[in-house]
Amino acid sequence: MIKDRIKILKSYFSKHNIDGYIIPKNDEFFSEYSEKDRLKTISNFSGSAGYAIILKNRNYLFVDGRYTIQAQIESGKYFRIVQYEKIVNCKLFKNLKLGIDPKLFTSLQIKKFFSKYNSVKKIKINLIDQIFNNYSIKKEPFFSIKDKIIGENYKKKITRVVNFLKKNRLNYIFISAPENVAWLLNIRGKDNPNSPIPNCHLFLDYKKNFFLISNKSKTNKLIKDKKIKSSQVIEPKDFKNFIELFKSGKIAIDTKSCSLFYEEILEKKFQIINKEDPIYLLKATKNKFEIQNMIDCHIWDGVALTKFLHWIKNINKKKITEFEAQKKLEFFRKKNKNYLFPSFNTIAGSGKNAAIVHYRATKNKTKKIEKKDIFLCDSGGQYKYGTTDVTRTICFDNPTKMIKNIFTRVLKGHIAVATSNLTSLNTGKQIDLRARKYLKKIKLDYQHGTGHGVGFFSNVHEGPQGISKYNNVKILEGMVLSNEPGYYKKGHFGIRIENLLYVKKEGRKKVFKNLTLAPIDKDLINFEQLTKFERNYLFSYHYLVYSKLSGFLTKIEKKWLASFI
């Protein structure tokens, strides 16, 4: 099937006078999770990031370190798998004319990745859609979230963005990232799997006039709720004519999220000023209402995960598959009335599959969980109102000394992050070093970042905050981040321990506070490797877990959880 689709795609090259075609993971809204997964359509690669470049005689798939093993398994038959970093200033091919869909790329992407050694030709009709266009289009309307849930009226948020315009002497801003529109207007949608983000854009001027760029059929509820007037909704096909109603002036766009398609429309009318969308940082710093909702949903999620961990380690006596395990976890989450759907596709990997960082078991592609296996489960939920993401690694038999040693070093890194002094260590780059140092002492490391930002009832991956080798964004009060060091031995096992944290001010200090509530498998810990400080931390954490969750557990579950204290 993939071979046939590639063949059909190449047959279009002569018609459009191109030497190759670039297919990104993202859709027109640059969504992390999208119903339109054109990259998977043409390559079978199911990871969350990457590019396929299909040439007349060669096919390349560029992925980052998280996905190299997975990409080889899923797409290696038809594609050469290349580390994502090598796409920058790529010398694998030169002097070629590469076709793109301008709605799927930013000018920044083109400049950074593709135009140095090759030329790029914009093709209005997406060539993958010409081959396969069986994508389901969700028709559910956008909906509002009440102010008392969010803690801030949308009109106040608009004032904050307008103040940004005035400070920078700008007339307009085009908010291209749908998640930022969702934050600004206190709205959500059902357009994407795993994320309650509404597919739309927004045009705002310095006088606070705003217009939603969206299919009008999606906005009926918003109009009914008087969030927006019908005249403020602009169909995407009418956008070019719509902007002619405005005087020329300076407009801010963010070239990280504004497509080449929209940038070229806007630059014909306005003077383009490339500015990072201020909403990214505004959205990242949650207020006390959002934090409290996140705390509440993590209690609900913690109950489900703890029940699952108790069940799979103590109650389940038969061999089950990875897929059956993740379905059981979903069963426990669904018991809570506030649970809506997963915040991403569950990663449930056993044995060698756990070494694939973003492995996904399916009904037809799964393995039996053996007693000797190390089992890694990375999962999360979207709740009313909050987003969770948690990883636990567990064993079912006596693990080897080597595995316990590595797991304990991962745990030490996890504790080092959680107990960071954010007054002195105020960037993700600085904190990342703390997470890795115990593994590096025995010359081990992991390919992914230590942590990512998390949205409030939004995307499970959120910037600009993060904990990685390259992130210099200051860690601010109210930010939510993951803490997930790990280690992966190809073909053997994978280990990861992940909690979500939020930043809180205590006096003059900024500290991390745990949101995630679930036990860490003591059977994998070499307690002799832990310092007194680390053992005390682990005791305090498990005491917190017990105090928050025990009231929702059965007597047997409660007794088991108490054994961690």
PyMOL commands that set and color helices and strands:
alter all, ss='L'
color gray80, all
select helices_A, chain A and resi 2-11+13-16+38-43+68-75+84-87+107-114+127-131+147-150+154-167+178-185+216-224+230-232+236-245+260-267+279-284+288-315+322-334+351-355+401-418+428-440+522-524+527-529+532-552+555-562
alter helices_A, ss='H'
color red, helices_A
select strands_A, chain A and resi 20-24+51-55+59-63+80-83+97-100+119-122+143-144+172-175+187-188+201-205+210-213+233-234+250-253+271-274+339-342+347-350+374-379+381-383+386-387+390-395+451-453+462-467+480-483+486-489+493-496+499-506+509-514
alter strands_A, ss='S'
color yellow, strands_A
deselect
rebuild
show_as cartoon
